[in-house]
Amino acid sequence: MKTEVFTDNISGAAEIIKNGGLVAVPTETVYGLAANGLDAEAVEKIYEVKGRPGYKPLSLMVPGAAVMERYCLSVPPQAKTLSARFWPGPLTIVLKARPEIPPVVLAGGDTVGLRCPDHPKTLALLAATGLPFAAPSANPSGEKSPKSADEVLAYFDGKIEGVIDGGLCGIGRESTLLSMAETPYRILRRGALGEEEIADALVDGMTIIGLTGPSGSGKTTALRALQELGALSIDCDEVYHELLESDGELTAALAARFPSAEKNGAIDRGALAALVFSDSAALADLNAISHRFIMREVQRRLRAWAMAGGTLAALDAIELISSGLGARCDLVVGVLAPRGARLARIMQRDGISAERAAARIDAQKGEDYFQEKCDHILYNDGSEDQFSNICRNYFSEVVKYHG
């Protein structure tokens, strides 16, 4: 057999694929050994030529997200989110396979990986054939993956029908393999795309609702309503308190700025509060330090939620807007309440005097700020049950709209 090298004659390579032959193709990662992924006999040749164990499944190269449902069952919206961000590119998404996919591709399983390669010649070949390609790396099993057509020929010259010379592959590392066939999503093979980058893209595709407003306004009630709708609920004040107990880096940063609040290697919250709620400059410094750590932890929790299949999250923070977290939200809702009701709630909740509760209120932004900065205001001027019903009704409609 003569292995033909193609440079611009994509039609010749397309005929080989259509007739059941093998063609090595370039991608942005490494060269792949491609065959018609719907032709069981052609796929068998890949296993024979590579010496690939029969228990290892193959992925399919596809031209884009539009064909996902053609080859896969139960495609979650998050798969489309990732394909929109990373395709063409080094991400293989594993989903439940349709019955039309030959068993030899699946190696006895029920899932198939889809990948859209970022190389113009291979994308042109996919378009010319109208077929998905079963295409593992173009090397004998156990050998180094090839980054050039010459390296492919060193392995398979005379053993395959063709190779498309697309130049040197830029990344030289296999795609990242992500299973989205069930939740939580799992990285099956680490590759050119990092897990955090994938998780961040999923977070960007989530619906995130921000809750803000001054202390004692009833944000927790609103947060609970969103939690009942299936949202991950993150109370940033609770996050801050947890970090004070567990994050030595935060403790060190606060101790450096507020040394009198440090006692035995920990931050005395009462002493810190006494310092900052009577000094606007000190409060601004506290916020500048704490916001950085809170944002990092919030993003970590959002990533974990997104990788677990979550699509809805709610963030509750007094400083939601000034911290930058508001910019992450699809909708920012302000919760306001009469001053007297707020005073009573703060005193009961935190066990502090009316004087200290009033100082805390006076140190925070007023109603005008939240009315100006928020997308919507919920006013809590009735009973807790009444406000709970208001929140449930409002957020039910919001989730329907954003979903």
C-alpha positions, 0 to 999 in steps of 0.5 A: 500500500502506498500512503498518499500525502495530501496538502491541498487535495482534501477531496482525495482524502475525503474519498478514502474516508468514504470508502472505508480507509484510514487518513491521518489528520492534523489537529491543534494538539496531535495528529489523529488516525481517522476513519468513518466513525459509522463504519464498523469495519473501518474502525476495526482497521484503526485498532489493527494498525495501532495495536490498540486494545479492544477495551479502549473506546474511541472518540468521534471528531465532529464539525461542531455542536450542531451535530451533538444530538445526532450522535448522543442522547440526553445532551445537557445544556452545559455541553452546549455551553462548553462547546460554544466556549472551547470548540473548535479546540482541545476538549472531548465531551463524553455523552450517552451514545445513540444506538447508531454508533457502532459498538466497536467505537464504544468498546462495550460501553454506552458513551461516546466522546465528541471532539471538534478539532481546531485545524482548518484542513481537518474541519474541511475534511469533516465538511467534505465527508459529512461523517464523524471520524473515529480518530485516536492519536496517530501512533502505535499504542504506547508510542509518542503522539505525533506532531507532524506528518513526517512523524506519522509516516515514520509510524505508518508509511505503507500501512494507511491510505493517506495523511494530510500534511497540516504542518506542526501541531501547536500544542502537542498534547491530547485533548482533555476528556470530560465525561458529562454523561452523568453528574458530577462531571468528571475529568477522565483524562487531563490534557491541553485544557485545564479543569479550572478553565472548564469549570469557570466556563460552566460557571459563566453559563449558570444563572447567578442571582445576587442578593444585597441590602443592609444588615437585618433587611431579610436577605436570608429569607430571600436566599432561602426561597432561592435555595428551595428552587434548587439554587446553591446558596452562598451567604458571603458573611458566613463564608467570611466567618468560616474563612476567619477560622480556616484561612491562615492567609486571611488571618495574617492579612487582617492581623497585619492591618489590625494588630489589636484584633489579633489574639493568640493567632486568631482574629477576635471578631468583636474587637475587629467589629469595634474597630471598623464600624466606627471608622469608615477608612478602617472598614474600607480596608477590611473590605478590601482585604476580605473581598479578595478571599471571599471572591476566591472561595465563592468561585471555588464553590461555584466551580464545584457546583457547576461540575456537579451539574448545577445551573442556578446559584444565589449570592448574598452579600451586603457588599455584593456590588462594591466587591465585584461579585455583583458583576458575576450575577445575571440579576442583582436584587436588593432587599430593604426593610424599615430601620426599626425592624432591622434594629430589632433583627440585628439585636436578636440575631447577634445578641448586641445592644441597640447602640451597637446595632445602630452603629452597624446600620449607620456604617452601611450604605443607605437605601438610595444606594441599593435602589440605584445599583440594584436591578430590582428591590424587594421591600420587607415591611410585613411578617416573615411569612408574608415576605417569604411568599413574596420571595417565592413568587418573585424568584419562581418567575425569575428562574423561569425567565432566566432558565 
